[in-house]
Amino acid sequence: MFTLVAFVVALGLLIAVHEYGHYRVAVACGVKVLRFSVGFGKPLLTWRRKDSPTEFVLGMLPLGGYVRMLDEREAPVDPAERHLAFNTQPLRSRAAIVAAGPLANLLLAVLLYAVVNWTGVEEPKPVLGSPVASSLADRAGLRGGEWVLQMARPDETPSDVSSFDDLRWRLTQAALSSEDLTLWVSDTEGGSARAVNLPLTELDVREADASLFQRIGIVGPWSEPVVGNVMAGGAASAAGLREGDRVLKVDGQPVGDGQRLRALIRAGVGPSGQAVEQRWEVRRGEQAVAIVVKPAPEQQDGAWVGRVGAYIGAAPEMMTVRFGPLDGLWQGAVRTVEVSWLTLKMMGRMVIGEASLKNLSGPITIADYAGKSASLGITSYLLFLALISVSLGVLNLLPLPVLDGGHLMYYLWEGVTGRSVSDAWMERLQRGGVALLVALMAVALFNDVARLLG
């Protein structure tokens, strides 16, 4: 129920903002708006202001919305009101009305990101955990515990890294854009820096998923290699491990941080899934203790991994990232532009086959993320809303006939040629657009179900 409520609130807000953009600019351009509806189907709530000709409606199904304007192409118009009809407006007014919906979503994203920047968010410090073995980070010479001070793509001025989340975002951008990245790292905060090059162009990036960071080798921030909550009946409990134990070595191999310890535990099974004993050197208070641990085999994604039934690794050291009024707004605009551009790049790569269609998500995945983000707190939910708002704005600007971008494409043709698209061509394009959109929705829904069952 919580997930459903979070999903409905998110969808309702984003649709309302989108349609309000159309409505507000239509009114400003002198067009008579007959109905403003959020949702389809049977009206749950209807009202009308005394000084307005517009009927406001809240529909039963919050899966879309619309703004119905006076238009001679839809119904006869009183000659006395012809100047208020949408179709009689100059080209620039019609284009502005159509573009206002997607732009409203993008402006909402800027505001949401800005609010998060102004209020501040707790994020892990940009300290690297142990890299995944044989990954790009491992081959580049990173060993874990390094502070990332700055980073830059080719021909880019190095810029400061504010947090580990900032690092992951910029890693994602560079990887999906097939650009190498240079990190300036130090062994201590504010210490002398050295440059480390990550050749991300060597990766065949088709999906923006967890495996991407596994191949890059930067999975999580640095954390103390300590044992947390121990589950009764698990391998850790059977071996005598206690909460607070700090692990120094596993089978003689030094354990630098929680990430390295988790990797060693996962590798603590045989190729056929048989349990393998590990000899741990643990510091318990002031005492050194030798403990034999036998990770329990468990299948994950078709492979056997070890589990010990305990929380491994202390929470990473956190920092508050907060910006002032102008900086926060500017950073919100920058993040909106970055997400929009990255979304367009991924769509383009999917069209030419360089990215997997598995990146498409439908309502089930969105609802799932809505519930998860809301359960994590208001900041996570606002960031989720901002991301979906950007996606909605960018999607509607695509030149597909049934979307706002398709209508803008018609107006571009009209502006260049001086004549509007014929009714026959309009009908053909609309049918093609509907077919393509239905196909994309089917792929997204299939991906949703596959993720759900997987």
N, C-alpha and C positions, 0 to 999 in steps of 0.2 A: 504493500500500500504506500509506504514511504517513497519507494522508487517511482511509482505511478504519479504521485502528487508532485514530486520534483520534476518529472518529465513534463507533465501538463502545465505546470507553472512556467517552465523554461520555454516550451513551445508557444504557449499563449503570449508570453511577453515578447518574444522575438517576432511573432506574426503581427501582434498589435503595433509594434514599432515600425515594421515594414509597411503595413497598410496605412499607418498614420502619416508616413512620409509621402505616399501617394496623395492622401486626402489633404494634407496641409498645403502642399504645393498646388493642387488642383484648385482649392479655394482661393489661394493667392493669385492664381492666373485667371480668376473669374469664371470658373467652370462650376456648374450646379452639380453637387454630389447628392445622389438619391439615397444611397445606402452605404454604410460603413459596417462591415461584418467581420468579426473574429470568430472563426469556426464555421462549419457547414452544418446542414441538416436542420432539424427542428429548432427554432429559436427558444433559448432558455430565458433570455432577458431582452426586452426591447424598450427603447426610450427615444424621445425626440425633444430637443430644446425648442422653446417657443420662438426664438429668433433664427432658427436654422431649418432649412428644408431637408436636412439629412436625417435618416432613420438609423440609429445605432443599434446593432444586433450582436448578441453573444450566442453563437451556435452550439449545438450539442457535441459535434465532433471537432476538436481543436487541432485539426490536421491542415489547416490553411485559412485563408481569409480572402476578402475581396473588397474593392471599392467600386460601386456601380455609379457611373456618371451619366448625365444626360448625353445621349448620343443618337444621331439620326440613323446609324447603321443597326441599332438594336430595336428601336421603337419610334413611331411618329413623334415629332417634336412640334410643339406650338410655335408658329412663326414668330410670335412675340418673345419667345425664349431661345430662338435659334442661336443667338450670340453667346448663350450660356452653354451650348453643347460642346463636348470634347472634340468632335470631328471638325468643328468650324474654327478651332483655335490655330494660330500660326504654328509652324513647325517647331520653333524653339520652345514654345509653351508645352506642346505635346511631348517633346523629348524630355523636358525638365520634369514633367509629371511622372513619366514612366521611370526615369532614372532615380527619382526621389526615394522610392522604396528601398532598393539595394543600398543607396548611399546612407539612408537612415540606419540600416543595420551596421554599416561600417562605422558610422559616428557613434552608435551605441557601444560598439566594441572598444573604440578609443576611450570613451567615458568609463567603461567597466575596468579596463586595464589601468586607467588613471586612478580610479578609486582604490584599487589594490595597491598601487604605488604610493598613494598618499597615506593610507592607513598603515602600510608596512606589512611585511610577511616574513615569517621565520623560515629560513632556508639553510641547508648545510653549507659550511664553509668550503671554499674551492680547494679541498685537499684530496688528492687522489688515493683511492684504495689500490690494493695490489692488482696489477693488470692480469687479464686472462692469459694463460700460457699460450705462446706462439701467435698472439694477436699483434695488430699493428703497434699498439702501445708497448707491448713487451719487446718487440723487435727494435723499437725506437730507443730503447734504453730506460724506459720508466720502470720504477721498482715499487712504487707505492710510498705514500707519505709526503710527496712533493706538493708544495703550494703552487697553484696556477695563478700567476700574477697578471699576465696579458696573453692575448691571442690575436691572430690575424690570418686572413686568407691571402693568396697571392695578390700583389699590387694594392694591398689594403694597409692603412696605418694601424699599428698595434693599438688595441684598446683594452682597458682594464676589465677583469673578470670579477663580477660582483658576488657570485655565489656558485655553488656546484650546479644548481638548476640552470643558471645562466650559461655555464660551460656546456651542459648537455644540449641546450637549445641551439647553441651556435655550432656544436658538433653535428647536430641533426641537419641544420641548414647546409653546412659545407658538404656533408656526405651525400645528401639528396641532390645537391647541385654539382656533384662530382668535382669538387675542388679540394686541393691539399690544404692543410692547416698547420700553422706553426704556433706552438705553445712556448711561453717563457715561464719557466718553473724555477722554484727555489726550494732548498731543503728546509727553510724556516720562513715564517711570515716576514716579509720585507727584506729577506736576505738577498745576496747577489744572485742574479738570474742567469740561466743558460737556456738556449733555444733548443727545442725538440720538434722535429718535423714529423707530422703524421701524413703519410701518402694515401689519403682517402680515395684518390683516383684509382687505386688498385682494387677497390671493392666494387663488386657488381651489386649495386643497391637497387632492389626492386620493391622492397617493402620497408616501411618505417616501423619496425617492430623490435622486440627485445633482442632478437638475434643480431641486429645491426650493431648494437653496443657490445655484444659478445665478440664480434669480429673486430671492432675497433679496439676493444680491450678495456675500455673505461666504463665499468658497470655501476659502481657506486662510490660514495665518498669514504674516506678513511674512517675506521672505527676501531676501538680497542678490541683485541681478540679475547674477550671474556665470555663466560657462560652465563646466560640469563636464566629465565624461568625454566626449570627442569620438569618435564611431564612424567607423571607416575607411570611405570610400566615401559618406558622407553629405554633405548640403548644407553643414554647418558645416565639415567637413574640406576640401571643395572650395573654400570661400571663404577658407580660411586661418585660421579661428578656432582658438584654443588654450585648453586648460584653464586656468582662472584669469582669463581676460579678463573685465573688468567692463564691461557695456554701459551707456552713458550715454544715447544717443538712437537711435531708429529712425525714419528718414525725417523727422528734425527733431523728433520727439515725445520729450519726456523720459521715461525709463524709471525709475520709482521703485523697483520691486522685481521679484522673479522672476515673480510672478503677472501683472504688466503686460507683461513681456517675453514670456511664454508666449502671452498673448492677442494680441499684435502678430504673433507668428510664425504663429499659427493663422489670422490674417486675411490672411496674405501669399500668397493665391492669388486668381485671378480667378473670376468666377461660374461659368465653364464648366470650372474645374479647371486652367486654365493657370497656369504658374509666373510669379510677379511678383518682380522684383528689389527688394530693400530695401537702403537705405544705412545702415549701422550706424556709430555713433561709439563706439569702444571704448578703454578705458584698459588698457594692458598694462604693468604695472609703473609707471614714471614717464612713460611715453610715450603720447600720444594717437594712435590709429590709425583710419583710415577704411577700412571693409571693405564690399564689396558681397556680399550674401547672397541666394541665390535658394531659398526654402523649397520642398521637394518636395511636390507635391500628393498628398493621400491622402484617400480617402472614409471618412467616419465618420458613422454614423447617417443616411445619405442626403445628407450635405452634404460639400463639399470643405473640407479644412483643410490648413494648411501644417505641415511637419515639417522639422527641420534635422539630425536624427541626432546630437543631443548632449543631455546632461543639463543642463537649464536651471534656474538658481536654486540658491543655497546652501541647506544644511539650516537650518531655522529654529532660533532660539535656544531651548534647552530649559531646563526647570526641574523640580526634584523635588517632587512633591506627596505629602506624607505626613501622616498624622494620628496622634494619640496613641491609647491603648487605648479610652477611652470615646468620644472624638470619632469615631474610626474606625468603631466599632460603630454609633454613632448615624447617621453618614453612610451606612453600609451599609443600615440600616433605611430611611432616607429615600429612597435610590436605589431600593430594592425597591418601596416604596410608589409612587414616581413612575412607574417602569416598569410596574407593575401597573395603575395608573390610566390611563396612556397606552394600554396594550394594550386595556383595556376600552373606552376612548373610540373607538379605531380600529375595534374590532369593531362597536360600536354604529353608527358612521358607515358602515361597509360594509353593515350590515343595511338602513339607510334610504337607501342609494345616494349618500351624500355622500363616500364614499371608494372607491377602486378595489379590486376583488377581486385585483388584481395584487399587493397587499401580502401576500397569503397565501403562505407558503413551505412546501415539503414536505421529505421526507428528502434529496433530492438537493442542494438548496440548503444545508440544515443540515450535511450531510456536507462540502460544499465549504468552508463557513465554519469547520467544525471543523478541517479540515486547514490552512487558511490561518492561523487564529489560533494553532494549535499551532506552526506553523513560525516565527511571530513571537516566540515565547517563552512562558514560563509565565504571565506577567501577562496577556497577551492571551487565552490559553486559559482562565484563570480567569474573566475578564470574559465570555467567550463562554458558559462553563458557567453563570454567574450569570444571564445573559439568557435562556438556554433554560430554566433552572430556573423562572424567573418565569413564562415563557410556559406551561410545563407546569402549574404550579400554578394560574394563572388559567384556562387552558382547562378543567381538570378541575372547576373550581367553577362553570362555566356550567350553567344549568338545562336541560341536555339529558338525556333519560332514561337514556342508556347511560353517562353520566359520573357522577362522584361528586356533582356539583351537582344532577343529576337525582334521585338518591336523597335528597339533602337537601330537594329540593322535595317529594318524597313525604312525608318526615317533617314538613315544615312543614304540609302538608295534614292529616296525622294529629294534629299538635299543636293545630291550630285547630278541627278538626271532631270529634276524639275517636275517629275510626275510620280504618283504613288504606285505601289505594287498592285497589279491587277487582282481582281477578286479570284480568278482562276488560279493564279500562282499562289495567292495567299492561302487558298484552301489546300493546295498540294503541300506547301511548306508546313502548314499547321499539322497535317496528317503525318508527315515525316517526322516532325518534331515530337509529336505525341508518341509515335512508335519508338523513337530513340529514348525518350524519357522513360517510357514503360520498361524498356530493355535495361536501362541503367538501374531502375528501381528493383527489377527482378534480380540483377546481379548483387545489389546491395543487400537485399533480403536474404538471398542465398548465403552470402558471407556471414550475415547475422546468425542464421541457423547453424552454419558450420562452426562458428565460434562458440555458440551455445552448447552444441553437442560435443565439441572438442574439449 
